[in-house]
Amino acid sequence: MSTAILSHPVRLNVSISREMKDRLSMISETRQKKISALVRESIDEKINKIEEELIADQMKAAYQALAEENLRTSDDFKFVDAENLR
């Protein structure tokens, strides 16, 4: 997990359910961390996960495109290979 350095912090208001707030409060007490710190860490982890998924999707698309290009290239040489079998 990468921890963002808050050089210029900004305020963000988010509405959550009472149940989620209670759960955050309980975790905050047991971990001895402020709720805001827990929320920042959670957001950071989620953003990192989404970014990793986006990169994985881009890599998958690139590999698929490369595989298709390799198939077209090998198809171009299929007759050349057949000539060598005689």
C-alpha positions as CSV (number, residue, x, y, z in Angstrom):
1,M,0.0,0.0,0.0
2,S,1.4,3.4,-0.9
3,T,0.7,6.1,1.6
4,A,-0.1,9.4,0.0
5,I,1.8,12.4,1.5
6,L,-0.7,15.1,2.3
7,S,1.2,18.1,1.1
8,H,-2.0,20.0,0.4
9,P,-4.9,18.3,2.1
10,V,-8.4,18.9,0.9
11,R,-11.6,18.3,2.7
12,L,-14.0,15.7,1.3
13,N,-17.5,15.1,2.8
14,V,-18.9,11.6,2.4
15,S,-22.2,10.3,3.7
16,I,-22.1,6.7,5.1
17,S,-24.6,4.6,6.9
18,R,-24.8,4.6,10.7
19,E,-23.8,1.0,10.7
20,M,-20.6,1.8,8.7
21,K,-19.8,4.7,11.1
22,D,-20.2,2.4,14.1
23,R,-18.0,-0.2,12.5
24,L,-15.4,2.5,11.7
25,S,-15.5,3.7,15.3
26,M,-15.0,0.3,16.7
27,I,-12.0,-0.4,14.4
28,S,-10.7,3.1,15.2
29,E,-10.6,2.3,18.9
30,T,-9.1,-1.1,18.5
31,R,-6.4,0.1,16.1
32,Q,-5.9,3.3,17.9
33,K,-6.2,5.3,14.7
34,K,-8.4,8.2,13.8
35,I,-11.4,7.4,11.6
36,S,-10.1,9.8,9.0
37,A,-6.8,7.9,8.8
38,L,-8.7,4.6,8.3
39,V,-10.8,6.2,5.6
40,R,-7.7,7.6,3.8
41,E,-6.0,4.2,3.9
42,S,-9.1,2.4,2.6
43,I,-9.5,4.9,-0.3
44,D,-5.8,4.6,-1.1
45,E,-6.0,0.8,-1.1
46,K,-9.1,0.8,-3.3
47,I,-7.6,3.3,-5.8
48,N,-4.4,1.2,-6.0
49,K,-6.5,-1.9,-6.7
50,I,-8.5,-0.2,-9.4
51,E,-5.3,1.1,-11.0
52,E,-3.7,-2.3,-11.0
53,E,-6.9,-3.8,-12.6
54,L,-6.8,-1.1,-15.3
55,I,-3.1,-1.9,-16.0
56,A,-3.9,-5.6,-16.1
57,D,-6.7,-5.0,-18.6
58,Q,-4.5,-2.8,-20.8
59,M,-1.8,-5.5,-20.7
60,K,-4.3,-8.2,-21.6
61,A,-5.5,-6.2,-24.6
62,A,-2.0,-5.6,-25.7
63,Y,-1.1,-9.3,-25.4
64,Q,-4.2,-10.2,-27.3
65,A,-3.4,-7.8,-30.1
66,L,0.2,-9.1,-30.3
67,A,-1.1,-12.7,-30.4
68,E,-3.4,-11.8,-33.3
69,E,-0.6,-10.1,-35.1
70,N,1.6,-13.2,-34.6
71,L,-1.1,-15.4,-36.0
72,R,-1.4,-13.2,-39.1
73,T,2.3,-13.2,-39.5
74,S,2.5,-17.0,-39.2
75,D,-0.4,-17.3,-41.7
76,D,1.6,-15.3,-44.2
77,F,4.4,-17.9,-44.1
78,K,2.2,-21.0,-44.2
79,F,2.8,-21.6,-47.9
80,V,6.5,-21.0,-47.5
81,D,6.6,-23.7,-44.9
82,A,4.6,-26.1,-47.0
83,E,7.2,-25.7,-49.9
84,N,9.9,-26.9,-47.6
85,L,8.1,-30.1,-46.8
86,R,8.5,-31.5,-50.3
